[in-house]
Amino acid sequence: MADVRQGMVARVASVDEAAPESRRFQEMGLTPGTLFRVLKVAPLGDPIEIELRGFRLVLRKGEARFIRIEPMEAPRV
């Protein structure tokens, strides 16, 4: 997830169970199958702001590296 870009839509494929933040990710809604949109990526790539399940979440790159994603095609408006 550390290589996302602004406007990208993706699905959570998996979360590394060995990650110290694994339980916290689940509590925040980052579970396999969850769709999210990347709202902002800081100029140096850290942190990353995403929107999922109706709320916004900011992750540091160090946290995001434990989350595997599947990029999706953005819905056309």
C-alpha positions as CSV (number, residue, x, y, z in Angstrom):
1,M,0.0,0.0,0.0
2,A,3.0,2.3,0.3
3,D,3.0,3.0,-3.5
4,V,-0.6,4.4,-3.8
5,R,-1.3,7.7,-5.5
6,Q,-4.0,10.3,-5.0
7,G,-7.4,9.4,-6.5
8,M,-6.6,5.7,-6.6
9,V,-9.4,3.2,-5.6
10,A,-8.3,-0.1,-4.2
11,R,-9.5,-3.1,-2.2
12,V,-7.7,-4.5,0.9
13,A,-6.4,-7.9,-0.1
14,S,-4.9,-8.8,3.2
15,V,-3.3,-7.5,6.4
16,D,-0.2,-9.1,7.7
17,E,-1.3,-10.8,10.9
18,A,2.2,-10.6,12.3
19,A,2.1,-6.8,12.2
20,P,1.9,-5.1,15.6
21,E,-0.9,-2.9,14.3
22,S,-2.9,-5.8,12.9
23,R,-5.7,-5.7,15.5
24,R,-5.9,-1.9,15.3
25,F,-6.3,-2.1,11.5
26,Q,-9.2,-4.5,11.9
27,E,-10.8,-2.2,14.5
28,M,-10.5,0.7,12.0
29,G,-12.3,-1.3,9.3
30,L,-9.2,-2.3,7.2
31,T,-10.3,-5.8,6.6
32,P,-9.9,-8.0,3.5
33,G,-12.4,-6.9,0.8
34,T,-12.9,-3.4,2.0
35,L,-12.8,-0.7,-0.8
36,F,-11.1,2.6,-0.2
37,R,-10.1,5.7,-2.1
38,V,-6.8,7.6,-1.6
39,L,-7.7,11.2,-0.9
40,K,-4.2,12.7,-0.3
41,V,-0.6,11.6,-0.3
42,A,1.9,14.0,1.4
43,P,4.6,15.5,-0.8
44,L,7.2,13.1,0.4
45,G,4.7,10.2,0.4
46,D,4.1,10.1,4.1
47,P,1.4,10.1,5.5
48,I,-1.4,8.8,3.3
49,E,-5.1,9.8,3.8
50,I,-7.8,7.3,2.7
51,E,-11.5,7.2,2.8
52,L,-13.3,4.0,3.7
53,R,-16.6,3.0,5.2
54,G,-17.7,6.6,5.4
55,F,-14.7,8.0,7.3
56,R,-11.2,9.3,6.7
57,L,-8.1,7.6,8.0
58,V,-4.5,8.7,7.9
59,L,-1.7,6.1,7.8
60,R,2.0,6.4,8.0
61,K,4.0,4.5,5.3
62,G,5.5,2.3,8.0
63,E,2.0,1.2,8.9
64,A,0.7,0.9,5.4
65,R,3.5,-1.5,4.4
66,F,1.6,-4.3,6.3
67,I,-1.5,-3.9,4.1
68,R,-1.7,-5.6,0.7
69,I,-4.1,-4.1,-1.8
70,E,-5.6,-4.8,-5.2
71,P,-5.9,-1.6,-7.3
72,M,-9.4,-1.1,-8.8
73,E,-10.7,1.0,-11.6
74,A,-12.1,4.3,-10.3
75,P,-15.9,4.6,-10.9
76,R,-16.7,7.0,-13.7
77,V,-19.0,9.9,-13.0
